[in-house]
Amino acid sequence: MSARLHLGVFYPGVGPQFLWDDPSNAPHTEIDTAVAVARTLERGLFDAFFLGEGLRVRENRGRVHALDIAGRPDAITQLSALAAATSRIGLVATQNTTYNFPADLARRLASLDFLSGGRAGWNIVTTDNAWTGANFRRGGRFPHERRYERAEQFVEAALALWSGTAEVARHTDLVGLRATPTVPPSPQGRPVLFQAGDSDGGRELAAKYADVVFSANTAYDQALAYAEDLRARLARYGRPAGAVRILPGATVVLGDTPADAAERAEDVRRRQITPQRALAFLEQYWGRDLSDHDPHGPLPAVEPVEGELGPSRGTISIEDRTGKLDRIRRWRELAEAKKLSIHQLVLEVQPRQHGFVGTPGRVADEWAHYVRTRAADGFVISPHLLPATLDEIVDRLVPELQDRGVYRTGYEGTTLREHLGLT
């Protein structure tokens, strides 16, 4: 079987990945911008365009984050508008299973799928941050594993509603509904299921139900290990290894030469981690307001508050939510040894995303290696500029991928399921 690379774009709105103050950016909440981006992706023969959910603007220590200056339109509403302005690109809505209701969400997703001619996808998330929960008067609603229990029951109910015309009833302590399907099936039958969680619960959910995994494991060794783990889990549920497309998240910085690309990538990182964002990063660990500190000055002399990080903050990976005092002690030693300011220290210690940096030919070679060795089936790109990042990828990287025979030269079907080569 020849290797085929699949591409999507995930646009979560303004956030730490996005250089929102760059004057080249188009207005990110306007429908004309979304239409132009979706049409660019169709020109580049992409599989799908993802939107984040965005139920609430991000916050830091109870205050709306000054760098996340605006919210986002509802994803399904926005994608419904794109359905009328495009003809091929898959339209994927991130929707959580914690605060939505199964019958309502299943109907809205089925409607998008039907109206788009079979191009809808559902990126299933469970949403752990407490400030989103506060929108629904619930705070951090469930412990981690209970969120995944509800997610499984939620997805099973949605699948039942999409599988026929009979009434569906569920009555458990996590899900309750009695509903009859009201939307005809689309040409692809039902929305394609994406799953993005990387915990054990998330991987199990993906192995049981997902058609596509939006993985956080992008570096080659991690991607390969993840793919092997997921295929083993698929086998336990009686699903073939090719039942799921694995698409790690990716950032891309291209340049005319390797040195040019590296310089541009470093510039992007420095602009993403601003002095203000560096202070906000430390505030999460110190547990107190540090806004009176100079980000170009030394680390705060004041001690952090007692206790570990809140389990429902949602901004720090699970593995980094314990052991903060040891981490702060190491940061102090590093800052002292290298004479680093707050901003310089955060630039050094904040985890770097594995990104693809190089000439278009170099990145195309790297991606071809991923798909030929089955470490991944493609990538979901998070742009740092809109539309400039995507224009560059479509105009410069896509032709290199086509030259290597790993990327389509035309759409072969009309539905998202057909684009992904799923049965």
N, C-alpha and C positions, 0 to 999 in steps of 0.2 A: 504494500500500500504506500503510495507516495505521501510525503509529508505535506500538510497544508496548514498554513499559519492563519489564524483568525485574529481580528483586531476589533477592539471596542474602545470607546472613550467614556471615562467616568468624570462627570462634572458635578462635584458636590456643592458648588457655590463658592462664595468668598471664604477662604480659610487659610491655614498656614502654608499650603502648597502654592497659593495663587499670589502673584505680584499685582495686587489689586490697584496700586497707585501708578502703574505704568501707563503712560498716556496712550499707548497703542491699543489698549483693551477696548473692546466694544462694551456698551452698557449691558451688564451681565443678567439683569432681570427682564430685559425687553424681548418680546417674542421675535422681533426681527433678527436679533442676534442668534437666538436658538435656531431659527429657520436657516440662517446663513451657515451656521456650524453644521447642522444636519445635512444640508446640501453639499457642503465640502466633504463630509464623510462619505456620502454616496458617491461623489466623484472619486474618492479614494477607495471605493469598494469595501468599506468597513462593514462588519457584521452588525454592530449595535452601538447605540448612543444611550448611556446610562445617565439618569439624574438621581441625585441624593434626595433624601426625604425632607430634611430641614424644618422640623416642627417648631423649632425655637432658635433664635440666634445664640451663638455660643457665648459663654460667660466665664469669668474667672473670679473666684472667691465672691460670688454673689453679684458681680457687676457685669453688665454686657461688655464683652471684649471690644475694646476700642478699635481693634484692627479688623474685626468682623462687622463691618459697618452696616450691612443690610441683610435682610432675610431673602427667602426664595419663594417663588410661586409654587403651588402644589404640583408635584411631579406628574400625576396622572392627567391633570388639566392641561399642563404644558405639553405633554406628549400627545394628547388628543389633537391639539392644534398642529403639531408637527406631522401627524398622520395625514392631514389634508394637504400639507405642503411638500410631501416626499412620497416616494413610491417603493423604495427598497429597504432603506435602513431599518434595522430592528430598534424598537423603542422600549427601553427597560426602566421600570419605575422601582426605586427602593421604597419598600413599605414594611413597617415593623409589625410583628405579631403580638406585641405586648399591649399596645394601646388601641389598635384597630379591632374590628369585629369581623369574624370570618365571613358571614353571609354578605355583609356590606362590601367588604374588600373584594371578595370573589366576584361579585357582580360588577364592580367598577373595573377590575382588571379584564374580565371577560368582555366588557363593553369596548375597552381599548383594543383588545385583540380582534374583536369582530369588525369594528369600524376601520381598523388599519389593514384589514385583509390578511390577518395572521402574522403580525409583526411585533406583538407585545411580549414582554418578558417581565417577570417579577423577581427583583433582587430581595431575597428574604433576609431580614435582620431582626434582632430581638431588642435592640436599643437598651443599653444599660445605664445611661447617664441620668442622674436624679433630676437635673433641671428640666429635661424633657418630660419626665414624669410629673413634675410640678404643674405643667400645663394641664394635666388631667387630674390634679388634686391628689396624686398618689405618690409623689417622690419616687425613690427607687423601688419599684413595685414588688419585684420578685427576687429571691436569691438566684444566682447565675443558673444553676441546674434546673430550677423550676421554670425559668424563662424558656429553656429549651424543651421542657416537657410541654408547655403550652404551645410552643412553636410547632412541635410534631402534630399535636392534636388539631391545631389551626390549619396546617397544610393538608392533613388528611381530610378535613371537612371541605376545604376548597377543592381538592381533587374530586371528592365525591360530587360536589355541586357541578363540576365541569364535565362529569362523566356521563350524564344522562339527563332525564327529565323528571326522575322520581324525587319525592320529598326526602330531604336529608335532615336527620335529627341527631343531636349530640347533647348529652347532659352529664358533665363531669364537674369537678370543683374548679377547672380551669377554662373550660369552653362550654357554652350553652347556646344552642340554636335549634330552630325548626324552620326550614326554608325549602322552597321549590325553585329550581333554576328558571330564570326568565330571559336569558340571553342565548340566541342560537350559537352553535360552535363556529369558530373561524376556520379558514382553510387549513390551519395547522392543528386544529382540534382544541387546544387550550394554550394559555400562555406558557412560554418556556420558563423553567424555574432556575434562578440563579441563587447561589448561597455564598456568603462572604465570611462567615465566622471561622476562626482558626483554632478555637479551643477544642478539647475532646468532644464536647457536646456539639459544637459546630461541625466538626468533621463527620460525626455520626449522622447528623441531619443531612449533610451533603451526600453521604454514601447511600442513605435511604431514598432521598427524593430528588436531588438536584440533577438538572441537565447540564449546568455550567457552574463551575466554581470560580469565584473571583478571589484568588488566593493572595495572601500577603507574603508568600515565600517566593521572592523574585530572584535572589542570587542563585547561581546555577546549582550549587550543591544542595541548597535548601529546597529549591524547586524540584529537583530530582527525588530527594528524600520524601517530600510531600506527595509527589505523584505516586511513588511506590506505596506509601502508606494508604493513600486514598484507594488505589486499585486493590489492595488487600482487603480494605473494608468493603468495597463494592462486591468482591467475591463472596464475602460472608452474607451478603443480602441477596445473593443469586443474580447479581447484575454483571454484565460483561464489562471488561476493562475499558472498552470504547464508549460506554454509555454516558460518560461525562466528559465535557470539554474543560480543561484546566487552563485558566487564563490568569496568571499573576498580574498584579498591579505593576505599572511601570511609569517611570518618568524618563523623558528623552531630551537630551541636549545635543544638537548637531553642530558641527563646525566644518570649515573648509579643510582644516588639518587637525590632527590629534591635539596639538597644543592649543589651537584656537578653540576647540570644543571644551577642553579642560578649563581654559580661562573663562569661558562663558558659564560653565557649570558652577565654578566657584563664585562667580558674580551672582548667579541665581540664588545660591545658598545664603550668601551674605544679605541679600535683599529679603529673603524669606525670614531669616532670624534677625529681626530688627532689634535695636536696643530695648525698645518697649516690650517686645515679645520675649527677650531674654529675661527681663525682670519677672514677667508673668510666669515663665517656666520655673524660676526659682521659688516664686510664691507658692506654687503647688507643693513643693517639698518643705519649705519653711513653715507653711501653714499660717502665715500672717502677712499683713499688708507691707510691702517693701517699696511702695511707690515714692517714698521720700529718699530712696537711695539713688545714687548716680550710677547708671549702667556702665559708665566708663571708669568707675572707681572700683575699689576692692570689694570682696565679698562681704555680706552683712556680718558685723561683729555679733549682732544679737543671735541668741540661740533659737533653733526651730522649736515650735510647740511640740509637746509630748504627743505620742500616738502616731500610728501609721496613717497613710493616705486613705481618704474615704474610699470604700470599695465601689461607690457608684459615681465617681467623678467622670469617668468615661473619656478622659483625655490622656491617660497614661496606661501603658500596656499592663496586663494583669501581673506579669512577673516583676514589674518595677514598682508595685504598690506596697512592698514590704522591704524592710532593711534600709529605710531612708537615712537613719542616723549614720550608719557606716558609709553610705554613699556620700553624704555631706562631708564627713570627715575626710574621705579620699579627695573630694573636690577641693577642700581647703588646702590639703597638702599639695595638690597639683597647681592650684593658683599661686601658692606661696613659692613653689619651686620655679615656676615659669613666669612669675610676675604678671599674672593674667588679671584683667578686669572682669567684671560680671559678664559683659557682652562677649569678651574673648573666651572666657571659660565655657559659656553655653555653646558657642560655636564649636568648641572642641569636644564637649561631652554629649551634646544632644545627639541621639542616634541618627546616623545618616541612612536615608533610604537608599537601597541599591538602585542606582539609576543607570541608564544606558547613555554613555557619553562617547562621542567619536564622530568620525566622518560618516555620511550615509552608508558607504560601502562597508565600513567596519561594523556598524550596528546591524546591518543586514546579515553579514556573516555570522555575527553572534546569535541573532534570532533564528537563523536557519539551523544552527547547531542545536539550539534548544528543541526545536520541533523534530529534527531528524533523530535525536536521541531520546525523544519522548519525555523530556523534562517538563515540557509545557506544550499546549496546543496553540498558544498565541499569547496576547497581552491585552490588558486594559490600561489605556494611557490616561494619566492625569495631567492635563496641560497646566503650565505655569503662566502662560499668556493666552488670551483668547481674542482673536482667532490665530495669532501669529504662529504659535507652537504647532497647531494642526495643519495650517497651510504648508509649513516647512516639511512636515512628515509626509503629507500627501504628495507634494511636488518633488521631494528629493529622496525620501526613504522608500516609498512604495515602488517606484520604478526599479530600484536596486533589488528589492525582494522579488519582484516579477522576473528580473534577469536571472535570479538564482532558482527559479521554478518552484518557490514555496508559497507563492501568493497568487490569488486568482487574477485573471485579466478581464473578467466580466462576471456579473451575477448570473448564477445558473438557475435560480429559482426566485420566488417572490416572498416566501415566508422566512421568518427568523430561523425556524427549525431547519429549513433547507440550507440557509447560509451556513449554519453551524455543522451541517452534515449529520444531523441527528435523525434517527429513525423514529 
